[in-house]
C-alpha cells in the first residue's frame, strides 16, 4: 500500500477530506520521526512499539576469501507488535 492509498482509505473511513487526511498523516509521521530521532520509543495502542536500537560494531568474515570486514555501530528502527496484532496475523496465516 502506498501513501496515496492509505490517505484514501483513511479519508473514506473517517469522512474527512483527502487534503485534511494527508495533513494529519504528515503531522503524525513528523512527530514519530522527531520522537524516534530523539531516542524515545513510540507505543501505538493495539498496534505495537517503535523504537531505535543501537547495533554494536562487529567483524564479519567472508566465507570464501576469509577476508575480515568491520561493520560499524549503527542505529536501527525496530517494531514489536502487540499480542493482539500477533494473534491476528497468526489467525490469518492459519486460514491460508
C-alpha positions as CSV (number, residue, x, y, z in Angstrom):
1,X,0.0,0.0,0.0
2,X,1.3,3.4,-0.9
3,X,0.8,6.7,1.0
4,X,-1.8,7.8,-1.5
5,X,-3.8,4.6,-1.0
6,X,-3.5,4.9,2.8
7,X,-4.8,8.5,2.7
8,X,-7.7,7.4,0.5
9,X,-8.7,4.6,2.9
10,X,-8.4,6.8,6.0
11,X,-10.4,9.6,4.3
12,X,-13.2,7.2,3.3
13,X,-13.5,5.6,6.8
14,X,-13.4,8.9,8.7
15,X,-15.4,11.0,6.2
16,X,-12.6,13.6,6.2
17,X,-11.3,15.3,3.1
18,X,-8.2,13.8,1.5
19,X,-6.3,17.1,2.0
20,X,-7.1,17.1,5.7
21,X,-6.2,13.4,6.0
22,X,-2.9,14.0,4.2
23,X,-2.1,16.9,6.6
24,X,-2.9,14.7,9.6
25,X,-0.8,11.8,8.2
26,X,2.2,14.1,7.5
27,X,1.9,15.6,11.0
28,X,1.8,12.1,12.5
29,X,4.9,10.9,10.6
30,X,6.8,14.1,11.6
31,X,6.0,13.5,15.3
32,X,7.1,9.9,15.0
33,X,10.3,10.8,13.3
34,X,11.1,13.5,15.9
35,X,10.5,11.2,18.9
36,X,12.4,8.3,17.4
37,X,15.4,10.5,16.4
38,X,15.4,11.9,20.0
39,X,15.9,8.3,21.2
40,X,12.4,7.9,22.6
41,X,10.2,4.9,21.9
42,X,6.6,5.3,20.5
43,X,3.9,3.0,21.8
44,X,0.9,2.7,19.5
45,X,-2.0,1.2,21.4
46,X,-3.3,-2.0,19.9
47,X,-0.6,-2.0,17.3
48,X,3.0,-2.1,18.7
49,X,6.1,-0.4,19.8
50,X,8.5,1.5,17.6
51,X,12.0,2.2,18.9
52,X,15.6,2.9,17.9
53,X,18.1,0.3,19.0
54,X,21.8,0.5,18.8
55,X,23.5,-2.3,17.0
56,X,27.1,-2.7,18.1
57,X,30.1,-2.8,15.8
58,X,31.1,-6.3,14.7
59,X,33.5,-8.1,12.5
60,X,32.3,-10.4,9.7
61,X,34.3,-12.9,7.7
62,X,33.7,-13.6,4.0
63,X,33.2,-17.4,3.8
64,X,35.1,-17.8,0.5
65,X,38.1,-15.4,0.9
66,X,38.2,-15.4,4.8
67,X,38.6,-11.6,4.5
68,X,37.6,-9.8,7.7
69,X,35.5,-6.7,7.4
70,X,34.4,-4.5,10.3
71,X,30.8,-3.4,10.3
72,X,30.4,-0.1,12.2
73,X,28.0,0.6,15.0
74,X,24.6,1.9,13.8
75,X,21.1,2.7,15.0
76,X,18.2,0.6,13.7
77,X,14.5,1.1,13.8
78,X,12.7,-1.9,15.4
79,X,9.0,-2.8,15.7
80,X,7.5,-5.0,18.3
81,X,3.8,-5.8,17.6
82,X,1.3,-6.2,20.4
83,X,0.0,-9.6,21.3
84,X,-3.4,-8.8,19.6
85,X,-1.6,-8.0,16.3
86,X,0.4,-11.2,16.6
87,X,-2.7,-13.2,17.2
88,X,-4.5,-11.6,14.2
89,X,-1.6,-12.4,11.9
90,X,-1.5,-16.0,13.2
91,X,-5.2,-16.5,12.6
92,X,-5.0,-15.0,9.1
93,X,-2.0,-17.2,8.2
94,X,-3.6,-20.3,9.7
95,X,-6.6,-19.9,7.4
96,X,-4.4,-19.9,4.2
